[in-house]
């Protein structure tokens, strides 16, 4: 299983690459939609990155409740723990 810090590092790299968001603005309590301006199309790009990292398909029900970076970290940690 990946640590919280490892997952956060990946997320910061992806969000800078995909959405041009400065990594230092991405914190565990950052809201994807209100703080980082991630929309539903952007979320699909993020799901693709998660699949590349974990080798597993993200289940829609797992990602439906995601609101913050901490939520995304939890989903990825759960996927890598299985």
Secondary structure, 3 states (H helix, E strand, C coil): CCCHHHHHHHHHHHHHHHHCCCHHHCCCCCECCCCCCCCHHHHHHHHHHHHHHHCCCCCHHHHHCCCEHHHHHHHHHHHHHC
